Amino acid sequence: MMAAGVPRKCDIHAQVLTHVGLAMLRYVEGRSFGDVGRISLRIGINSGPVVAGVIGRTKFIYDLWAIR
């Protein structure tokens, strides 16, 4: 998971995410990854406000939740 426009606003966040997603697809296309072999990706993009935060006391995890 990744986010654009966090923590600073980015007016072209959708375009940034689209370019990154396409670059990821191009990177894995036709490649073999060790014992796993070839992999396929499905990219989804959501746009809108989110709430973000750190979860945990001993093992910290950063998470995002879409606001609907």
N, C-alpha and C positions, 0 to 999 in steps of 0.2 A: 504494500500500500504506500502511496505517496500523495502529497498534497502540494499544490502551487498556490501562492498568495498567502502563505502562513509562515512566519508570524507577521510579515509585512504585506499589505495589500498589493496585488499585481493585477492590473486591468486586463492583461492578456493571459490570465491563468489557464483558460480552456485551450488556447493555442499552444502554450507551453506543454501542457499535459498530452495533447495530441502528438506533438513532435517527439516527446519522450516515449510514448507508447509505440509509435511507428518505428523509432530507433530500436526499441527492445525487440520488436517482431523481426526486423531486419537482422539483428544480431544473432538470434537463435535459428533463423532459417538456414537449413542445410548443415547445421553444426551437430556434432555428437559430443555429449557431455559425460565422459568417463563411463562408469558402469551403468549409468542411467540411459545412455544412448541419446537419441533425438527426443526433443521435447516440443510441445506446442503450447502457445500462450493464447489466452483470451483476455483482451483488454476492455475494461469498462470505465467510463468517465462519468462522474456525477458533479454537478455544479450547484453551489449554494452555500448558505452559512453552515458552519460546523462549530462544535464545542470540542476542545482538546484538553487533555490532561495527562498527568502521570499517575499510574496505578501501582500500588505495591509498597511494601515497607522494606523488604530485603532484596527482592528482584524487581527492579523498576521497569515498567512497560509504558511506553507513550502510546496513547490511543486517540482516535478521532471518531466523533459521532456526528452524523448528518442531522440537521434540524429540519423537521418537516412541519 
